[in-house]
Amino acid sequence: MDRPRSVILSFAMIAAACLAVPVAAQGSDVNVIELSGQAQWRESSDRPWKDLRKSQSVSAGTDLLTGADAKIELAFPGKQRSVVRIGPDSLAQLVSIDPVNVRINQGRIFALVRDLKKGSTFQVSSPTAIASARGTGWSQTPGLVEVFEDTVGVKGAGGEEVEVGEGFGLPIGEDGDLGEVFALDDEAREKFEEFKEDATEEVDQFKANQDLPELDQFDPNAELLDNKDEFDDLKDQEILEKALEGSDDSGGTTGGTTTGGTTGGYNV
């Protein structure tokens, strides 16, 4: 079976699709860990487009638009191991972050899902279908789902559901009808493996560049907090001694202690 042509939506249809999706309130952001080419973002459909930058964070409700030679890779909260790549000439929306729901209105998305919390879901939706998985890898356009790891559940706009296994693809009609499952070719597999290798390397680099340590490794403020009462007693005693000596520079002496420098050294 020939691979179906991706559905190309008019600008009016794309805008309507974005407006129609309810956005969940979120407390976490998604990190842009890789960006090549020209890409733009906006906080919501009624806000102006702005240039996207590598390493910035985006939140639920954000629309993402890529140029002809552009791609974006996003790492999701938690262990930062779940990554999606938004390919060239794509329009996507972060509908929600926990649970994850990325909507692809035009273009193509690759998804690599790792270490989801128990009970969590990871979905990529389009105007024609919704694909859901835990711990898997696949790509999706409005007209096609390709599965490269494990199994992905696909639900068409008409309500039909199909489980697509590793190494197979599923065409989707413009009306949301699901087609016949077919075996993927080597070219499709190679593209996914390239994405997987890049995403793994970029996530590792992103985590290595983060300034804040893991909380379960050490707490740089622990010693300061333990010694706070002792420090306050010493500070009060110093101020009292200066006052008894008739000195008026107690504020300068207090400001000259090393506490501020120590705290600054921990990047608090």
N, C-alpha and C positions, 0 to 999 in steps of 0.2 A: 504494500500500500504506500502511495506517495505521501510524503510529509505535507500536511496542509499548510497553506499560506497563512501567516499571522494576520490577525484581524487588525486593520488600521482604522482607528477611530478618528472622526473629525474633531476639531478643537472644541466645538460646542458639546459633543457627546462626552469628551473627556472631562470638561468642566462639570457637566451634570453628574457624571459618575463620582467625581470627587466630593461634590456637595451632598450627594445622597448617602454617603457613608458616615454613620455616627462615630465620633471619636471618643474613646474612653479616657478618663482622667488618669494621669500617670505620675509616679513619683521618681522615675528613673529615666535616663537619657540613653541614646544610642550613639556610639562613637564612630566617626568617619576615619577608618584606619588606612584607607587607600583611596586615592583620587587621581585619575589621569584624564587629560582632555578638559573640555569645558562642561561644567555642570552648575545648576542653580537650585535654590531651595526657597521655600516660603513657609511661614508658620501655619498658614491656613489659606483657603481658596480666595479670601477677600483681602489678602496682603500682597504687596509687591514681591516680585522675584528678586533674589540677591545671589551673588556668586558664592558657591560652596567652597569651603577650604578644608584641606586635610587636617585631621586632629580636632576639628570642632565637634560639638555634640548637637544632636537634633532630638526633638521630643515627639511625642504622639501628636498626630494631626499634621505633621510636616509633609509637604509635597516635594518630590525630588524629580528633577528634569535633567536628562543627559543629552549631550550633543552627539554628532555623527560618529566621533572617534573616542567618546568618553566612556568611563566606567567608574562606578563607586562601589566600595566595599564597606559594609557596616558591621560592627561587632556589637552584640546585644549584651545587656547587663548580666551579672552573675559571674561566671568564670570566664566571660568574654570569649568563649570558644564557638558559639553559634554565629555564623557569618552569612550574610547575603551579598551577592554581587548584582548590581543593577547595570545592565549592559547598555550599549549605544542606542540612541534614539528612543529612550524609554521615559515613561512618566509613571511614577510610583507614589504611593502614599503610605506612611506609617500610621495605620489605623489605630493600633494599640501596641504596647510594648510588653505588658504582662497581663494576660497572655499575648504572645506575639501574633500580630496579624499585619502582613504587608500586602497592600493591594497593587497589582500591576495592571494599569489601564492601557498601556501601550508598551511594546518592546519585550524585554526578556529579563528574567531573574534566575540566578543560580542560588540555591540554598544548601548550607551545610549545617546540620543541627547536632549539637553535642551538649551533654551534661545539663539537660533540662531538669528543673525541680519536679519532684513527684507530683503528678496530677496536672502539670502544665501542658499547654498545647502550643504548637508552632504552625501557623497557617500562612499560606500565600493564596490570595484570592484575586479574581479577575471578574470582569463583567459576565463571563460565561461559566466559571466553575470555581470551586474552593478545594485546595489540596492541603491535607493535614498530615503531620508526621511527628514522631519522637525518635531522635537519634538516627537520622538518615540524610541522604543527599539527593537532590533533584533539581531540574530546571523547569521553568514554566513561562509560557506566553499565554495571551488570551485564547490561542488556538491549539496549544499543545502542552502536554506534561511528559517529561522524560525522567525516569527514575534510574539512579546509578548506584544507590546503596539501600538495602532493606526494602521496605514497602511504604507506599504512599496511598492514602485514601483520597479519592477524588469524587466530589459531589457536583454534578452538573446543575445548571440553573433551573432545569426542570425537575430536580429532586432525585434523579438517578444516581446511584453510588457504585463505584468500581474500585477494587483494590488492585493497584498496579505494582507488580513486583520488580525487583532489581533487574536491570538490563532491558526493560521494556518501556514503550511509549504509548501515549493515549491521545489521539486527536480529539479536538472539541469543536463542534460547529458554532457558527455565529449565534445560533439560538440557544446554545448551551447543551445541545444533545451530545452525548458521548459516543465516540466511534469505536472501532475495533482495535484492541491492543496489538502492537507489533514489536518486533525485536529491534533494538537500537543498533546502529552501525558503529564501526570503530572510530569514525570521526567525532561522533557525539560523545563517546566515552573519553576520547583524548581531550576534548575541550573541558569536560568536567574534572579530569585529573589535573589539568593545568590550573584550573580554578582552586581545587582543593589544596594543591601544593602552595600556591601563592597565598591563599587565605591562612594556612597554618603558619607560614613564615611571618606574615604581617601581624597576626595576632600575637605571636611570641615577641616580635619587635615592639609592638604597642605596649604590652605588659612590662617589658624591660625598661621602657622609657617613662613609665609612670613614676611620679615623685613619691606618692604615698605608699608606705609599706602595708603588707597584709596585716590585719589586726591580730590574727592568730599567731603571727611570728614574734612580734614584740610591740610594746607600747612605749614610744620615746618619751612620753610625758609621765610615765609611772613614777620615776624617781622624784621628779619635781613635785608631783602631787603628794607623795609620801612625806616630803620634807617641808611642805607648805607651812604647817603650824610652827615648826622650828624656825623657819625663815621669818615669819611674821613676828615671833617673839624677839628675835635678834634685831629686826628693823625697829620695833617699838622701843627697845632698850637704847639703840643708837640715837634715835630722835630725842628721847628723854635726856640722855647725857649731854647732847648738844644744847638742849634748851637750858639745862642747869648751868652750863658753861657760858650762857648768854650768846651763843652762836645763832646766827640767822640763816645759815646755809644748809639746814637739815634737808630741805627739798632737793638741793643739788647732790648731797651725799647719797640720799636714797636713790635718786635717778642714776647715780653712778655705779650701783651694784651690778654684778654680773648676771643677775637673773634675766634681764631683758635680752642680753647677748646669748645666754644659754638657750632660752626659748627660741630665739631667732635661728639658732644653729640647727634646731630640729625642724625648721620650716613649718611651725604650727600656725 
